[in-house]
């Protein structure tokens, strides 16, 4: 299930990244979702390695 969210971002950063995503054929929201997933996986991995 998809969830709609609202973010506050610096306009220039958003615009530059949106342009980059358009040029690469990426969907910005999917790219952010992948980054979030990778972040959580790395965090989980670090926690497990401390055990």
URZIMO-V274598 format. One record per helix or strand of 2 or more residues. SS is the DSSP state (h for helix, s for strand). FROM is the first residue (numbers start at 1). LEN is the number of residues. If there is no record, write none. Layout:
ss,from,len
SS,FROM,LEN
SS,FROM,LEN
//
This chain:
ss,from,len
h,11,14
h,28,22
//
